[in-house]
Structures are given as C-alpha cells and as structure tokens.
Amino acid sequence: HTAFPSDVKDLTKRIRTVLMATEQMKEHEKDPEMLVDLQYSLAKSYTSTPELRKTWLDSMAKIHVKNGDLSEARWP
C-alpha cells in the first residue's frame, strides 16, 4: 500500500502533456497567441514544480515583450 502507482500515473500524465504541447508548439510556432496559450497550459501542469512553472511563465513573458504585448508580459 504505497503511493507508487498513483505517482507513476501522475508522471505519465505529465509526460504526455509535455510531449503533446511540444508537438503543438512546433505546429503553431508562427502563431504567437496560440504558442503562449500552449505554454500557459504547460505552466499550469507544473504547479507542483515551481522552478519549471516559472521557466514557462518567463518564456511566455519574453514572447509577449517580443511581440509588443507589454500589458500581457510579466516583469521579473
């Protein structure tokens, strides 16, 4: 009676989310709004890993700044 099966299921779900989002990001690399939406989905999936969540949020902010969407950017 351990949490191992649940942990494996959670990890598998996260890996699948990352792989699917990565594929979709490549498909939408010319569409900044869709790209940011996909990155936000990934950031939400990392709520239990603050460092990775911050990495995706920082990446989103850089895209917003690059596109001149300063009101959407999160400043460090």
PyMOL Python script that loads the backbone (N, CA, C, O; Angstrom):
from pymol import cmd

cmd.read_pdbstr("""\
ATOM      1  N   HIS A   1       0.833  -1.185   0.000  1.00  0.00           N
ATOM      2  CA  HIS A   1       0.000   0.000   0.000  1.00  0.00           C
ATOM      3  C   HIS A   1       0.879   1.250   0.000  1.00  0.00           C
ATOM      4  O   HIS A   1       1.135   1.856   1.040  1.00  0.00           O
ATOM      5  N   THR A   2       1.332   1.616  -1.208  1.00  0.00           N
ATOM      6  CA  THR A   2       2.153   2.817  -1.353  1.00  0.00           C
ATOM      7  C   THR A   2       1.509   3.752  -2.376  1.00  0.00           C
ATOM      8  O   THR A   2       0.526   3.409  -3.032  1.00  0.00           O
ATOM      9  N   ALA A   3       2.080   4.911  -2.486  1.00  0.00           N
ATOM     10  CA  ALA A   3       1.598   5.903  -3.451  1.00  0.00           C
ATOM     11  C   ALA A   3       2.244   5.703  -4.818  1.00  0.00           C
ATOM     12  O   ALA A   3       1.983   6.472  -5.744  1.00  0.00           O
ATOM     13  N   PHE A   4       3.077   4.686  -4.953  1.00  0.00           N
ATOM     14  CA  PHE A   4       3.820   4.489  -6.199  1.00  0.00           C
ATOM     15  C   PHE A   4       2.922   4.414  -7.443  1.00  0.00           C
ATOM     16  O   PHE A   4       3.196   5.115  -8.418  1.00  0.00           O
ATOM     17  N   PRO A   5       1.862   3.593  -7.449  1.00  0.00           N
ATOM     18  CA  PRO A   5       1.019   3.542  -8.656  1.00  0.00           C
ATOM     19  C   PRO A   5       0.410   4.908  -9.013  1.00  0.00           C
ATOM     20  O   PRO A   5       0.321   5.263 -10.188  1.00  0.00           O
ATOM     21  N   SER A   6       0.008   5.638  -8.033  1.00  0.00           N
ATOM     22  CA  SER A   6      -0.554   6.964  -8.265  1.00  0.00           C
ATOM     23  C   SER A   6       0.511   7.921  -8.792  1.00  0.00           C
ATOM     24  O   SER A   6       0.244   8.721  -9.689  1.00  0.00           O
ATOM     25  N   ASP A   7       1.708   7.837  -8.237  1.00  0.00           N
ATOM     26  CA  ASP A   7       2.808   8.691  -8.686  1.00  0.00           C
ATOM     27  C   ASP A   7       3.181   8.393 -10.136  1.00  0.00           C
ATOM     28  O   ASP A   7       3.447   9.309 -10.915  1.00  0.00           O
ATOM     29  N   VAL A   8       3.198   7.116 -10.492  1.00  0.00           N
ATOM     30  CA  VAL A   8       3.519   6.719 -11.865  1.00  0.00           C
ATOM     31  C   VAL A   8       2.451   7.245 -12.823  1.00  0.00           C
ATOM     32  O   VAL A   8       2.773   7.751 -13.898  1.00  0.00           O
ATOM     33  N   LYS A   9       1.204   7.127 -12.441  1.00  0.00           N
ATOM     34  CA  LYS A   9       0.110   7.617 -13.277  1.00  0.00           C
ATOM     35  C   LYS A   9       0.225   9.131 -13.477  1.00  0.00           C
ATOM     36  O   LYS A   9       0.041   9.629 -14.588  1.00  0.00           O
ATOM     37  N   ASP A  10       0.532   9.863 -12.397  1.00  0.00           N
ATOM     38  CA  ASP A  10       0.687  11.308 -12.471  1.00  0.00           C
ATOM     39  C   ASP A  10       1.861  11.680 -13.382  1.00  0.00           C
ATOM     40  O   ASP A  10       1.748  12.584 -14.210  1.00  0.00           O
ATOM     41  N   LEU A  11       2.970  10.990 -13.227  1.00  0.00           N
ATOM     42  CA  LEU A  11       4.153  11.256 -14.051  1.00  0.00           C
ATOM     43  C   LEU A  11       3.864  10.971 -15.522  1.00  0.00           C
ATOM     44  O   LEU A  11       4.261  11.743 -16.395  1.00  0.00           O
ATOM     45  N   THR A  12       3.185   9.885 -15.793  1.00  0.00           N
ATOM     46  CA  THR A  12       2.837   9.532 -17.166  1.00  0.00           C
ATOM     47  C   THR A  12       1.955  10.607 -17.790  1.00  0.00           C
ATOM     48  O   THR A  12       2.133  10.970 -18.953  1.00  0.00           O
ATOM     49  N   LYS A  13       1.015  11.108 -17.017  1.00  0.00           N
ATOM     50  CA  LYS A  13       0.124  12.168 -17.500  1.00  0.00           C
ATOM     51  C   LYS A  13       0.916  13.436 -17.815  1.00  0.00           C
ATOM     52  O   LYS A  13       0.675  14.086 -18.832  1.00  0.00           O
ATOM     53  N   ARG A  14       1.845  13.779 -16.956  1.00  0.00           N
ATOM     54  CA  ARG A  14       2.667  14.979 -17.180  1.00  0.00           C
ATOM     55  C   ARG A  14       3.524  14.835 -18.426  1.00  0.00           C
ATOM     56  O   ARG A  14       3.619  15.760 -19.233  1.00  0.00           O
ATOM     57  N   ILE A  15       4.145  13.677 -18.578  1.00  0.00           N
ATOM     58  CA  ILE A  15       5.000  13.443 -19.751  1.00  0.00           C
ATOM     59  C   ILE A  15       4.177  13.549 -21.030  1.00  0.00           C
ATOM     60  O   ILE A  15       4.609  14.157 -22.010  1.00  0.00           O
ATOM     61  N   ARG A  16       3.005  12.961 -21.010  1.00  0.00           N
ATOM     62  CA  ARG A  16       2.119  13.025 -22.180  1.00  0.00           C
ATOM     63  C   ARG A  16       1.744  14.470 -22.487  1.00  0.00           C
ATOM     64  O   ARG A  16       1.748  14.875 -23.649  1.00  0.00           O
ATOM     65  N   THR A  17       1.421  15.250 -21.459  1.00  0.00           N
ATOM     66  CA  THR A  17       1.067  16.656 -21.639  1.00  0.00           C
ATOM     67  C   THR A  17       2.219  17.431 -22.271  1.00  0.00           C
ATOM     68  O   THR A  17       2.015  18.219 -23.194  1.00  0.00           O
ATOM     69  N   VAL A  18       3.425  17.203 -21.769  1.00  0.00           N
ATOM     70  CA  VAL A  18       4.601  17.899 -22.293  1.00  0.00           C
ATOM     71  C   VAL A  18       4.845  17.521 -23.749  1.00  0.00           C
ATOM     72  O   VAL A  18       5.103  18.391 -24.581  1.00  0.00           O
ATOM     73  N   LEU A  19       4.766  16.239 -24.060  1.00  0.00           N
ATOM     74  CA  LEU A  19       5.007  15.799 -25.431  1.00  0.00           C
ATOM     75  C   LEU A  19       3.967  16.358 -26.401  1.00  0.00           C
ATOM     76  O   LEU A  19       4.308  16.804 -27.497  1.00  0.00           O
ATOM     77  N   MET A  20       2.723  16.333 -25.998  1.00  0.00           N
ATOM     78  CA  MET A  20       1.663  16.856 -26.869  1.00  0.00           C
ATOM     79  C   MET A  20       1.799  18.365 -27.053  1.00  0.00           C
ATOM     80  O   MET A  20       1.648  18.873 -28.164  1.00  0.00           O
ATOM     81  N   ALA A  21       2.080  19.071 -25.981  1.00  0.00           N
ATOM     82  CA  ALA A  21       2.233  20.523 -26.061  1.00  0.00           C
ATOM     83  C   ALA A  21       3.445  20.899 -26.904  1.00  0.00           C
ATOM     84  O   ALA A  21       3.397  21.859 -27.673  1.00  0.00           O
ATOM     85  N   THR A  22       4.525  20.148 -26.763  1.00  0.00           N
ATOM     86  CA  THR A  22       5.727  20.411 -27.554  1.00  0.00           C
ATOM     87  C   THR A  22       5.434  20.240 -29.042  1.00  0.00           C
ATOM     88  O   THR A  22       5.855  21.056 -29.861  1.00  0.00           O
ATOM     89  N   GLU A  23       4.724  19.197 -29.380  1.00  0.00           N
ATOM     90  CA  GLU A  23       4.346  18.970 -30.774  1.00  0.00           C
ATOM     91  C   GLU A  23       3.465  20.111 -31.286  1.00  0.00           C
ATOM     92  O   GLU A  23       3.672  20.617 -32.389  1.00  0.00           O
ATOM     93  N   GLN A  24       2.498  20.505 -30.488  1.00  0.00           N
ATOM     94  CA  GLN A  24       1.601  21.583 -30.895  1.00  0.00           C
ATOM     95  C   GLN A  24       2.345  22.915 -31.004  1.00  0.00           C
ATOM     96  O   GLN A  24       2.030  23.725 -31.877  1.00  0.00           O
ATOM     97  N   MET A  25       3.333  23.155 -30.128  1.00  0.00           N
ATOM     98  CA  MET A  25       4.107  24.398 -30.194  1.00  0.00           C
ATOM     99  C   MET A  25       4.873  24.473 -31.508  1.00  0.00           C
ATOM    100  O   MET A  25       4.988  25.546 -32.100  1.00  0.00           O
ATOM    101  N   LYS A  26       5.398  23.335 -31.968  1.00  0.00           N
ATOM    102  CA  LYS A  26       6.099  23.331 -33.251  1.00  0.00           C
ATOM    103  C   LYS A  26       5.136  23.643 -34.388  1.00  0.00           C
ATOM    104  O   LYS A  26       5.495  24.350 -35.330  1.00  0.00           O
ATOM    105  N   GLU A  27       3.918  23.122 -34.306  1.00  0.00           N
ATOM    106  CA  GLU A  27       2.920  23.371 -35.339  1.00  0.00           C
ATOM    107  C   GLU A  27       2.488  24.835 -35.367  1.00  0.00           C
ATOM    108  O   GLU A  27       2.140  25.358 -36.425  1.00  0.00           O
ATOM    109  N   HIS A  28       2.508  25.493 -34.217  1.00  0.00           N
ATOM    110  CA  HIS A  28       1.998  26.861 -34.102  1.00  0.00           C
ATOM    111  C   HIS A  28       3.099  27.880 -33.814  1.00  0.00           C
ATOM    112  O   HIS A  28       2.822  28.935 -33.243  1.00  0.00           O
ATOM    113  N   GLU A  29       4.325  27.588 -34.195  1.00  0.00           N
ATOM    114  CA  GLU A  29       5.418  28.496 -33.868  1.00  0.00           C
ATOM    115  C   GLU A  29       5.283  29.864 -34.533  1.00  0.00           C
ATOM    116  O   GLU A  29       5.896  30.829 -34.075  1.00  0.00           O
ATOM    117  N   LYS A  30       4.505  29.966 -35.590  1.00  0.00           N
ATOM    118  CA  LYS A  30       4.280  31.256 -36.266  1.00  0.00           C
ATOM    119  C   LYS A  30       3.051  31.990 -35.718  1.00  0.00           C
ATOM    120  O   LYS A  30       2.755  33.103 -36.155  1.00  0.00           O
ATOM    121  N   ASP A  31       2.343  31.389 -34.780  1.00  0.00           N
ATOM    122  CA  ASP A  31       1.141  31.984 -34.194  1.00  0.00           C
ATOM    123  C   ASP A  31       1.423  32.281 -32.717  1.00  0.00           C
ATOM    124  O   ASP A  31       1.230  31.415 -31.864  1.00  0.00           O
ATOM    125  N   PRO A  32       1.877  33.503 -32.413  1.00  0.00           N
ATOM    126  CA  PRO A  32       2.304  33.806 -31.041  1.00  0.00           C
ATOM    127  C   PRO A  32       1.214  33.637 -29.990  1.00  0.00           C
ATOM    128  O   PRO A  32       1.508  33.245 -28.861  1.00  0.00           O
ATOM    129  N   GLU A  33      -0.024  33.923 -30.333  1.00  0.00           N
ATOM    130  CA  GLU A  33      -1.095  33.783 -29.346  1.00  0.00           C
ATOM    131  C   GLU A  33      -1.326  32.321 -28.986  1.00  0.00           C
ATOM    132  O   GLU A  33      -1.491  31.988 -27.813  1.00  0.00           O
ATOM    133  N   MET A  34      -1.340  31.450 -29.989  1.00  0.00           N
ATOM    134  CA  MET A  34      -1.521  30.027 -29.725  1.00  0.00           C
ATOM    135  C   MET A  34      -0.310  29.466 -28.981  1.00  0.00           C
ATOM    136  O   MET A  34      -0.452  28.627 -28.091  1.00  0.00           O
ATOM    137  N   LEU A  35       0.867  29.932 -29.350  1.00  0.00           N
ATOM    138  CA  LEU A  35       2.093  29.484 -28.692  1.00  0.00           C
ATOM    139  C   LEU A  35       2.061  29.824 -27.202  1.00  0.00           C
ATOM    140  O   LEU A  35       2.411  28.991 -26.366  1.00  0.00           O
ATOM    141  N   VAL A  36       1.649  31.022 -26.877  1.00  0.00           N
ATOM    142  CA  VAL A  36       1.563  31.443 -25.479  1.00  0.00           C
ATOM    143  C   VAL A  36       0.493  30.644 -24.742  1.00  0.00           C
ATOM    144  O   VAL A  36       0.691  30.269 -23.586  1.00  0.00           O
ATOM    145  N   ASP A  37      -0.629  30.380 -25.393  1.00  0.00           N
ATOM    146  CA  ASP A  37      -1.679  29.564 -24.761  1.00  0.00           C
ATOM    147  C   ASP A  37      -1.159  28.168 -24.425  1.00  0.00           C
ATOM    148  O   ASP A  37      -1.443  27.632 -23.355  1.00  0.00           O
ATOM    149  N   LEU A  38      -0.399  27.591 -25.343  1.00  0.00           N
ATOM    150  CA  LEU A  38       0.166  26.258 -25.096  1.00  0.00           C
ATOM    151  C   LEU A  38       1.181  26.304 -23.952  1.00  0.00           C
ATOM    152  O   LEU A  38       1.230  25.397 -23.121  1.00  0.00           O
ATOM    153  N   GLN A  39       1.982  27.356 -23.916  1.00  0.00           N
ATOM    154  CA  GLN A  39       2.953  27.485 -22.830  1.00  0.00           C
ATOM    155  C   GLN A  39       2.245  27.685 -21.497  1.00  0.00           C
ATOM    156  O   GLN A  39       2.701  27.186 -20.468  1.00  0.00           O
ATOM    157  N   TYR A  40       1.151  28.401 -21.509  1.00  0.00           N
ATOM    158  CA  TYR A  40       0.397  28.583 -20.275  1.00  0.00           C
ATOM    159  C   TYR A  40      -0.155  27.242 -19.788  1.00  0.00           C
ATOM    160  O   TYR A  40      -0.147  26.966 -18.588  1.00  0.00           O
ATOM    161  N   SER A  41      -0.627  26.423 -20.701  1.00  0.00           N
ATOM    162  CA  SER A  41      -1.104  25.079 -20.329  1.00  0.00           C
ATOM    163  C   SER A  41       0.008  24.275 -19.673  1.00  0.00           C
ATOM    164  O   SER A  41      -0.214  23.581 -18.680  1.00  0.00           O
ATOM    165  N   LEU A  42       1.195  24.375 -20.232  1.00  0.00           N
ATOM    166  CA  LEU A  42       2.328  23.666 -19.633  1.00  0.00           C
ATOM    167  C   LEU A  42       2.664  24.228 -18.260  1.00  0.00           C
ATOM    168  O   LEU A  42       2.932  23.475 -17.324  1.00  0.00           O
ATOM    169  N   ALA A  43       2.650  25.541 -18.140  1.00  0.00           N
ATOM    170  CA  ALA A  43       2.947  26.158 -16.845  1.00  0.00           C
ATOM    171  C   ALA A  43       1.963  25.682 -15.780  1.00  0.00           C
ATOM    172  O   ALA A  43       2.353  25.398 -14.647  1.00  0.00           O
ATOM    173  N   LYS A  44       0.678  25.595 -16.153  1.00  0.00           N
ATOM    174  CA  LYS A  44      -0.332  25.119 -15.198  1.00  0.00           C
ATOM    175  C   LYS A  44      -0.071  23.673 -14.788  1.00  0.00           C
ATOM    176  O   LYS A  44      -0.367  23.286 -13.658  1.00  0.00           O
ATOM    177  N   SER A  45       0.480  22.875 -15.700  1.00  0.00           N
ATOM    178  CA  SER A  45       0.726  21.472 -15.371  1.00  0.00           C
ATOM    179  C   SER A  45       1.893  21.305 -14.399  1.00  0.00           C
ATOM    180  O   SER A  45       2.084  20.223 -13.844  1.00  0.00           O
ATOM    181  N   TYR A  46       2.665  22.356 -14.190  1.00  0.00           N
ATOM    182  CA  TYR A  46       3.815  22.293 -13.285  1.00  0.00           C
ATOM    183  C   TYR A  46       3.560  22.998 -11.961  1.00  0.00           C
ATOM    184  O   TYR A  46       4.493  23.549 -11.377  1.00  0.00           O
ATOM    185  N   THR A  47       2.337  22.997 -11.476  1.00  0.00           N
ATOM    186  CA  THR A  47       2.050  23.673 -10.219  1.00  0.00           C
ATOM    187  C   THR A  47       2.824  23.083  -9.054  1.00  0.00           C
ATOM    188  O   THR A  47       3.107  23.781  -8.080  1.00  0.00           O
ATOM    189  N   SER A  48       3.165  21.818  -9.141  1.00  0.00           N
ATOM    190  CA  SER A  48       3.908  21.188  -8.044  1.00  0.00           C
ATOM    191  C   SER A  48       5.416  21.353  -8.198  1.00  0.00           C
ATOM    192  O   SER A  48       6.176  20.936  -7.324  1.00  0.00           O
ATOM    193  N   THR A  49       5.860  21.961  -9.309  1.00  0.00           N
ATOM    194  CA  THR A  49       7.289  22.183  -9.546  1.00  0.00           C
ATOM    195  C   THR A  49       7.490  23.664  -9.874  1.00  0.00           C
ATOM    196  O   THR A  49       7.527  24.043 -11.045  1.00  0.00           O
ATOM    197  N   PRO A  50       7.620  24.494  -8.850  1.00  0.00           N
ATOM    198  CA  PRO A  50       7.678  25.943  -9.064  1.00  0.00           C
ATOM    199  C   PRO A  50       8.779  26.403 -10.025  1.00  0.00           C
ATOM    200  O   PRO A  50       8.571  27.354 -10.779  1.00  0.00           O
ATOM    201  N   GLU A  51       9.937  25.752 -10.014  1.00  0.00           N
ATOM    202  CA  GLU A  51      11.032  26.181 -10.886  1.00  0.00           C
ATOM    203  C   GLU A  51      10.655  26.019 -12.358  1.00  0.00           C
ATOM    204  O   GLU A  51      10.907  26.911 -13.168  1.00  0.00           O
ATOM    205  N   LEU A  52      10.049  24.878 -12.702  1.00  0.00           N
ATOM    206  CA  LEU A  52       9.639  24.649 -14.086  1.00  0.00           C
ATOM    207  C   LEU A  52       8.478  25.554 -14.474  1.00  0.00           C
ATOM    208  O   LEU A  52       8.412  26.045 -15.600  1.00  0.00           O
ATOM    209  N   ARG A  53       7.574  25.768 -13.544  1.00  0.00           N
ATOM    210  CA  ARG A  53       6.447  26.674 -13.807  1.00  0.00           C
ATOM    211  C   ARG A  53       6.966  28.077 -14.121  1.00  0.00           C
ATOM    212  O   ARG A  53       6.509  28.711 -15.073  1.00  0.00           O
ATOM    213  N   LYS A  54       7.912  28.558 -13.329  1.00  0.00           N
ATOM    214  CA  LYS A  54       8.487  29.884 -13.549  1.00  0.00           C
ATOM    215  C   LYS A  54       9.199  29.953 -14.900  1.00  0.00           C
ATOM    216  O   LYS A  54       9.141  30.978 -15.580  1.00  0.00           O
ATOM    217  N   THR A  55       9.868  28.874 -15.288  1.00  0.00           N
ATOM    218  CA  THR A  55      10.550  28.836 -16.581  1.00  0.00           C
ATOM    219  C   THR A  55       9.568  29.069 -17.723  1.00  0.00           C
ATOM    220  O   THR A  55       9.845  29.856 -18.628  1.00  0.00           O
ATOM    221  N   TRP A  56       8.415  28.386 -17.688  1.00  0.00           N
ATOM    222  CA  TRP A  56       7.419  28.556 -18.744  1.00  0.00           C
ATOM    223  C   TRP A  56       6.793  29.941 -18.686  1.00  0.00           C
ATOM    224  O   TRP A  56       6.541  30.545 -19.728  1.00  0.00           O
ATOM    225  N   LEU A  57       6.541  30.448 -17.500  1.00  0.00           N
ATOM    226  CA  LEU A  57       5.967  31.792 -17.383  1.00  0.00           C
ATOM    227  C   LEU A  57       6.937  32.857 -17.893  1.00  0.00           C
ATOM    228  O   LEU A  57       6.524  33.824 -18.533  1.00  0.00           O
ATOM    229  N   ASP A  58       8.228  32.676 -17.607  1.00  0.00           N
ATOM    230  CA  ASP A  58       9.244  33.601 -18.120  1.00  0.00           C
ATOM    231  C   ASP A  58       9.304  33.549 -19.647  1.00  0.00           C
ATOM    232  O   ASP A  58       9.443  34.580 -20.306  1.00  0.00           O
ATOM    233  N   SER A  59       9.201  32.358 -20.193  1.00  0.00           N
ATOM    234  CA  SER A  59       9.204  32.201 -21.646  1.00  0.00           C
ATOM    235  C   SER A  59       8.009  32.913 -22.276  1.00  0.00           C
ATOM    236  O   SER A  59       8.132  33.554 -23.320  1.00  0.00           O
ATOM    237  N   MET A  60       6.853  32.792 -21.625  1.00  0.00           N
ATOM    238  CA  MET A  60       5.661  33.482 -22.109  1.00  0.00           C
ATOM    239  C   MET A  60       5.875  34.991 -22.084  1.00  0.00           C
ATOM    240  O   MET A  60       5.512  35.683 -23.034  1.00  0.00           O
ATOM    241  N   ALA A  61       6.453  35.499 -21.023  1.00  0.00           N
ATOM    242  CA  ALA A  61       6.695  36.939 -20.899  1.00  0.00           C
ATOM    243  C   ALA A  61       7.618  37.428 -22.010  1.00  0.00           C
ATOM    244  O   ALA A  61       7.404  38.508 -22.561  1.00  0.00           O
ATOM    245  N   LYS A  62       8.632  36.652 -22.340  1.00  0.00           N
ATOM    246  CA  LYS A  62       9.558  37.038 -23.414  1.00  0.00           C
ATOM    247  C   LYS A  62       8.844  37.121 -24.752  1.00  0.00           C
ATOM    248  O   LYS A  62       9.107  38.027 -25.543  1.00  0.00           O
ATOM    249  N   ILE A  63       7.947  36.187 -25.010  1.00  0.00           N
ATOM    250  CA  ILE A  63       7.177  36.225 -26.256  1.00  0.00           C
ATOM    251  C   ILE A  63       6.302  37.472 -26.298  1.00  0.00           C
ATOM    252  O   ILE A  63       6.217  38.143 -27.326  1.00  0.00           O
ATOM    253  N   HIS A  64       5.654  37.779 -25.182  1.00  0.00           N
ATOM    254  CA  HIS A  64       4.809  38.976 -25.129  1.00  0.00           C
ATOM    255  C   HIS A  64       5.629  40.240 -25.371  1.00  0.00           C
ATOM    256  O   HIS A  64       5.203  41.121 -26.118  1.00  0.00           O
ATOM    257  N   VAL A  65       6.791  40.335 -24.751  1.00  0.00           N
ATOM    258  CA  VAL A  65       7.649  41.510 -24.934  1.00  0.00           C
ATOM    259  C   VAL A  65       8.099  41.602 -26.388  1.00  0.00           C
ATOM    260  O   VAL A  65       8.065  42.677 -26.986  1.00  0.00           O
ATOM    261  N   LYS A  66       8.519  40.473 -26.952  1.00  0.00           N
ATOM    262  CA  LYS A  66       8.973  40.433 -28.348  1.00  0.00           C
ATOM    263  C   LYS A  66       7.883  40.913 -29.302  1.00  0.00           C
ATOM    264  O   LYS A  66       8.171  41.581 -30.295  1.00  0.00           O
ATOM    265  N   ASN A  67       6.643  40.574 -29.002  1.00  0.00           N
ATOM    266  CA  ASN A  67       5.525  40.944 -29.868  1.00  0.00           C
ATOM    267  C   ASN A  67       4.904  42.296 -29.514  1.00  0.00           C
ATOM    268  O   ASN A  67       3.919  42.719 -30.119  1.00  0.00           O
ATOM    269  N   GLY A  68       5.496  42.964 -28.527  1.00  0.00           N
ATOM    270  CA  GLY A  68       4.995  44.284 -28.140  1.00  0.00           C
ATOM    271  C   GLY A  68       3.749  44.252 -27.280  1.00  0.00           C
ATOM    272  O   GLY A  68       3.096  45.280 -27.102  1.00  0.00           O
ATOM    273  N   ASP A  69       3.412  43.101 -26.747  1.00  0.00           N
ATOM    274  CA  ASP A  69       2.237  42.955 -25.877  1.00  0.00           C
ATOM    275  C   ASP A  69       2.653  43.174 -24.416  1.00  0.00           C
ATOM    276  O   ASP A  69       2.575  42.269 -23.585  1.00  0.00           O
ATOM    277  N   LEU A  70       3.088  44.376 -24.137  1.00  0.00           N
ATOM    278  CA  LEU A  70       3.666  44.647 -22.827  1.00  0.00           C
ATOM    279  C   LEU A  70       2.670  44.508 -21.683  1.00  0.00           C
ATOM    280  O   LEU A  70       3.060  44.191 -20.559  1.00  0.00           O
ATOM    281  N   SER A  71       1.389  44.739 -21.956  1.00  0.00           N
ATOM    282  CA  SER A  71       0.394  44.590 -20.899  1.00  0.00           C
ATOM    283  C   SER A  71       0.205  43.124 -20.514  1.00  0.00           C
ATOM    284  O   SER A  71      -0.287  42.830 -19.425  1.00  0.00           O
ATOM    285  N   GLU A  72       0.590  42.210 -21.392  1.00  0.00           N
ATOM    286  CA  GLU A  72       0.479  40.784 -21.114  1.00  0.00           C
ATOM    287  C   GLU A  72       1.740  40.215 -20.459  1.00  0.00           C
ATOM    288  O   GLU A  72       1.706  39.148 -19.846  1.00  0.00           O
ATOM    289  N   ALA A  73       2.836  40.934 -20.595  1.00  0.00           N
ATOM    290  CA  ALA A  73       4.117  40.440 -20.080  1.00  0.00           C
ATOM    291  C   ALA A  73       4.170  40.539 -18.562  1.00  0.00           C
ATOM    292  O   ALA A  73       3.640  41.477 -17.966  1.00  0.00           O
ATOM    293  N   ARG A  74       4.807  39.577 -17.962  1.00  0.00           N
ATOM    294  CA  ARG A  74       5.044  39.565 -16.517  1.00  0.00           C
ATOM    295  C   ARG A  74       6.495  39.971 -16.311  1.00  0.00           C
ATOM    296  O   ARG A  74       7.415  39.307 -16.788  1.00  0.00           O
ATOM    297  N   TRP A  75       6.679  41.045 -15.609  1.00  0.00           N
ATOM    298  CA  TRP A  75       8.044  41.535 -15.404  1.00  0.00           C
ATOM    299  C   TRP A  75       8.663  40.882 -14.186  1.00  0.00           C
ATOM    300  O   TRP A  75       8.015  40.739 -13.150  1.00  0.00           O
ATOM    301  N   PRO A  76       9.934  40.484 -14.315  1.00  0.00           N
ATOM    302  CA  PRO A  76      10.630  39.858 -13.168  1.00  0.00           C
ATOM    303  C   PRO A  76      10.887  40.821 -12.042  1.00  0.00           C
ATOM    304  O   PRO A  76      11.459  40.438 -11.021  1.00  0.00           O
TER     305      PRO A  76
END
""", "prot")
cmd.dss("prot")
cmd.show_as("cartoon", "prot")
cmd.util.cbc("prot")
cmd.orient("prot")
